[in-house]
Amino acid sequence: MSDSGEKSEAAGHHVEGGHRKRIAVSNILASNEAERKLLWRQDKRIIPLSAGIYFLCYLDRSNIGNAKILNNTSHDDMQSQNGMSNYQFNVALMIFLIGYFLFEVPSNIMLKKLRPSRWLATIMFLWGAITIGLGGTKTYAEVTVVRFLLGAAEAGLFPGLVYYLTFWYKSDERSVRVAIILASATLAGAFGGAIAYGIGHMNGIAGHAAWRWLFWLEGIPSCLSAVAVFFFLPDFPERAHWLSEAEKDLAVQRLHLEGSKGEGKGVTWEDAKATLMDWRLYGHYAIYFAVSLPFSSLSLFVPSITQGLGFKDLEAQLMSVPPYAVSVKSQSSQDIMSFTDATLTEGNTVSQILVSWSADHFNQRGYHCAGAAFVGAIAFLVSAVLPPDNWGGRYATLVIGSAGAFACVPPMLGWLSSNIWTTASTGLAIAINVSIGAGLGQIPGVWIYKADEATKGYPTGHGVNCAMLFVVAIGAIGLVIFYKRKNRDIQSVAIEGDEVRLYKL
């Protein structure tokens, strides 16, 4: 950790905006009626809108996976009409992540400088317009350029939302709310398949292939919703006109010790240097990098994976709204899979929210990350070694593996934001974390599900995801051990009777 950080630890104080503040540790959710009412008012105003924004973002990001196979038996899919090889298509997926990586940090800086409502509305309109433009592409080069621009536009949303929550919620309230927002991504994945199935029947309308209609019809809502975000997304508690003066005071008081401040200063070179040299943060970056491989690969290739399970064309789109349980007979006898009504979406959503709530409630984010990652790793390991024709087993392990991988992310982000103690450093560290993870970390995820392994059950993709989730589990346990040691050191030099701020576990 940086020298200034060590001094703050030893003294048991925190410096924000030049004022020394006594540190107290609180692991309790809203403890009185006024706080509960305030939290409920905040949640109603912030969480549905934030989740809706991320839903549209993820839908516009991942719909290229649906477009790849939409009406492909008649060669009316995106890849065929644009004359793209499998390699070129993967490059187009990867270039999005390059733009994503490059613009994460600048975007989070702009969020604080321009206010969340203005900045998020701006990038939302941009990515909606770019998604519409993707529907007009006719060559590999055009697809690649537009995907880069889409990555640049969307780069600031997820780290921006995580940073934004630190202005409104205490550390032990964030993970579950990140989980609710992130759950909208799994909903987008499910609805994306259902929407693609419906739009697939529009093939040839007005002389356009269905995949073009997919981009056009999914880009328009983002542009329109940007207006609502501009006017209705609250910026900071201090400026919330819908809160009474007493509620504003309470909101600010709640975050006096462990939240970002609307009036907090922007990032300076000293802040950037201290954050970049805070070496413990690289442990967080490393495990987020690792979890980003299964996260990205599943978001892009679930339609292709389900197609590899024997589904074709529009049926594969519909089956990318995947269920928990399958009842399968041998494909060689030409029987068809029959599905229960429990969906993978429900599994991911429930696992994310339950794991995140438990992680915050028990102040054990590291152990929860490790446990979820271990379950996901075992599921992908089993999937990698199962015979290709074991359709039921492969589908069940896909369900369990994705639930484990997705459940890691919210407590992981809540853990990071809870262990950074200044407004400037919080925004910068979150941006770096998501830049390294969701930017660079997702690039390998583009390549691990190889098209020529469809008949083999994608052993490379499942094997890599297994390995990465084991890295997450081991890394999270290592960070827990490190923070326990740091907490002992802080307590050993604390003045008797003084309360000190400890690292969250």
LINKA-V181055 format. One record per pair of residues at least 6 apart in sequence whose C-alpha atoms are under 6 Angstrom apart, sorted by the first residue. I is the first residue (numbers start at 0). J is the second residue. D is the distance in Angstrom with one decimal. If there is no record, write none. Layout:
i=(I:I)
j=(J:J)
d=(D:D)
This chain:
i=(0:0:1:1:7:9:11:12:12:12:13:15:22:22:23:23:23:24:29:50:50:54:54:54:57:58:61:64:66:66:67:67:67:68:69:70:70:81:81:83:91:93:94:95:95:95:96:96:98:98:98:99:99:99:99:100:100:102:102:103:103:103:103:104:106:107:110:115:116:116:116:117:120:120:120:122:123:124:124:126:126:127:127:127:130:130:131:131:131:134:134:134:136:158:158:162:165:165:166:166:166:169:170:171:173:174:174:174:174:175:175:175:177:178:178:178:182:185:186:189:192:192:192:192:193:196:196:196:199:201:202:202:235:236:237:259:265:266:284:286:287:288:288:289:291:291:291:291:292:292:293:295:295:296:296:301:302:302:305:306:307:321:321:322:322:322:323:323:323:323:324:325:325:326:327:327:328:343:347:350:351:355:358:358:362:363:364:364:365:365:365:368:369:369:371:371:372:372:372:372:373:374:375:375:375:376:376:376:378:378:379:379:379:380:382:382:383:383:383:387:387:418:419:447:448:479:486)
j=(277:278:273:277:13:489:499:20:21:22:20:421:499:500:498:499:500:500:35:180:183:183:184:187:184:187:299:299:77:210:76:77:78:76:76:76:312:137:138:139:143:442:147:146:147:150:150:438:147:150:151:150:151:154:438:434:438:151:154:154:155:430:434:430:155:159:118:234:229:232:234:229:225:228:229:152:225:222:225:149:152:218:221:222:214:218:214:215:218:211:214:215:142:429:430:426:258:259:258:259:260:258:417:359:413:355:409:410:413:352:355:356:409:351:352:409:348:344:344:320:316:317:319:320:317:313:316:317:209:209:208:209:261:247:247:422:423:423:432:471:436:436:440:467:436:437:440:441:441:444:464:441:444:444:445:319:316:319:315:315:453:342:343:341:342:343:341:342:343:398:339:338:391:337:336:391:334:398:402:406:406:410:364:367:504:504:410:504:475:479:504:407:472:475:403:407:403:404:468:472:472:403:400:403:404:465:468:469:396:400:400:461:465:465:393:396:458:461:462:455:456:502:425:460:460:504:501)
d=(4.3:5.8:5.8:5.3:5.8:5.9:4.6:5.7:5.2:5.4:5.5:6.0:5.3:5.3:5.5:5.7:5.6:5.4:5.4:4.3:5.8:4.9:5.5:5.5:5.7:5.2:5.8:5.2:5.5:5.1:5.8:5.2:5.5:5.7:5.0:5.4:5.4:5.1:4.8:5.9:4.7:5.6:5.3:5.0:4.4:4.4:6.0:5.0:5.2:4.7:4.4:4.5:5.0:4.5:5.4:4.8:4.2:5.6:5.7:5.0:5.2:5.6:5.5:5.0:4.8:5.6:5.5:5.5:5.0:5.4:6.0:5.5:4.6:5.5:5.2:5.5:5.6:4.4:5.4:5.6:5.4:4.4:4.8:5.0:5.8:5.1:5.5:4.5:5.1:4.3:5.0:5.9:5.9:6.0:5.5:5.6:5.3:5.4:5.8:4.7:5.9:5.9:4.9:5.0:5.7:5.3:5.2:5.0:4.6:5.7:4.8:5.1:5.4:5.5:5.4:5.0:5.0:5.4:6.0:4.4:4.8:5.5:5.5:5.8:5.5:5.4:5.5:5.7:5.2:5.4:4.8:4.1:5.5:5.9:5.9:4.5:5.6:4.9:5.0:4.9:5.1:3.8:4.5:5.0:5.7:5.8:5.4:5.3:5.1:4.6:5.2:5.4:5.7:4.5:5.9:6.0:6.0:5.1:5.9:5.2:5.1:5.3:5.1:5.1:3.6:4.9:5.4:5.3:5.5:6.0:6.0:5.0:5.8:5.4:5.1:5.6:6.0:5.8:4.5:5.6:4.1:5.3:4.5:5.9:5.8:5.0:5.5:5.7:5.1:5.8:5.9:4.8:3.8:5.7:4.7:5.9:5.5:5.8:5.0:5.5:5.9:5.8:4.0:4.2:5.6:4.2:5.2:6.0:4.9:4.9:5.6:5.1:5.1:5.5:5.2:5.7:4.5:5.2:5.6:5.2:4.9:5.8:5.6:4.5:4.6:5.8:5.7)
